[in-house]
Amino acid sequence: MQLSQEYREHFEREGYVVVRGGLQDSDLDPVIREYEEYIDKRARELKTEGKISQLHEHEPFGRRLTRICEEDGTIYNELDIMQFRGRALFDFLRNEHLMDLVEGLVGPEITCNPIQHLRPKMPSRTAKTPNTHIAGWHQDAAVMREEADPIEVLTVWIPMCEATVENGCMQVIPRVVGKGILHTKSAVMEDGELPQTPAVPLPMQKGEVLLMHKETPHNSTPNLSDSIRWSMDLRYQQTGTPSGREVYPSFISRSRANPQSVLTDHGEWCRLWVEGLERGKGYKFYRW
Ligand SMILES: O=C(O)CCC(=O)C(=O)O
């Protein structure tokens, strides 16, 4: 699906747009299956090691990890993109439907920025799981280093299940773009830095895609449901521009001019991340 003029105008005016039907189950399900298989394998290992009492194998995708983590939280820290590095996940980062949407705003030469996450946002009441996926108000521009300030890095937020107000969907402050970085002290906005415009909660269905400008303030609230809110947040930009996190690997995910330059080698992507994570130890990720 190409990004329509109407969607583009909404993005330009509001600083974000939710694209209905941007992805299909067949785009997301291979990633979900890959995570299901991994969680199953790791649950069996933890059970053998005596760290969990049961496999919880009859629980659905939205609940199994919660049940496992109530007994042992190890798997939780193995699931973000750079640690997990699955093949289906890597393929998804240059998925054709996704690239079509991104091309509508970034143009035909697209690089995948390394500031990218896959978040299993756990129900808040899960005692043993670190609640790291509650995002305070911030602009993504502020989590990049200064060299990316002039660059248009597009945030793409993708729910892998329904995202609701109850399970902690994204919220944005519209029409802020053009004022630059509003943070003055840290990667999270302080009281008084947030524009007074009312926030817009963005409940989304699986298959919908949020495209967001890097200056749009956004947050996400605690997950008050009893199911995990699975999502990905990815970033893309024009090839040849600085990522704002140079220590980690960017890669070309679409090129109309030079299709051979697209990275399709899963092993090489993994290698780049292993090296990048090593290089990133002690790196100053934020400007403050
Ligand atoms: O997924 C979330 O809850 C927060 C995501 C976020 O803050 C971001 O993509 O910058």
The ligand as an SDF file (V2000), in Angstrom:
LIG
                    3D

 10  9  0  0  0  0  0  0  0  0999 V2000
    6.0830    1.3730   22.9620 O   0  0  0  0  0  0  0  0  0  0  0  0
    6.0690    2.1510   23.8940 C   0  0  0  0  0  0  0  0  0  0  0  0
    5.3900    1.9580   24.9050 O   0  0  0  0  0  0  0  0  0  0  0  0
    6.8870    3.4110   23.8570 C   0  0  0  0  0  0  0  0  0  0  0  0
    7.5460    3.6170   22.5470 C   0  0  0  0  0  0  0  0  0  0  0  0
    8.2930    4.8880   22.4480 C   0  0  0  0  0  0  0  0  0  0  0  0
    8.3240    5.6890   23.3340 O   0  0  0  0  0  0  0  0  0  0  0  0
    9.0160    5.1870   21.2330 C   0  0  0  0  0  0  0  0  0  0  0  0
    8.8550    4.4610   20.2470 O   0  0  0  0  0  0  0  0  0  0  0  0
    9.7700    6.1710   21.2230 O   0  0  0  0  0  0  0  0  0  0  0  0
  1  2  2  0
  2  3  1  0
  2  4  1  0
  4  5  1  0
  5  6  1  0
  6  7  2  0
  6  8  1  0
  8  9  2  0
  8 10  1  0
M  END
$$$$
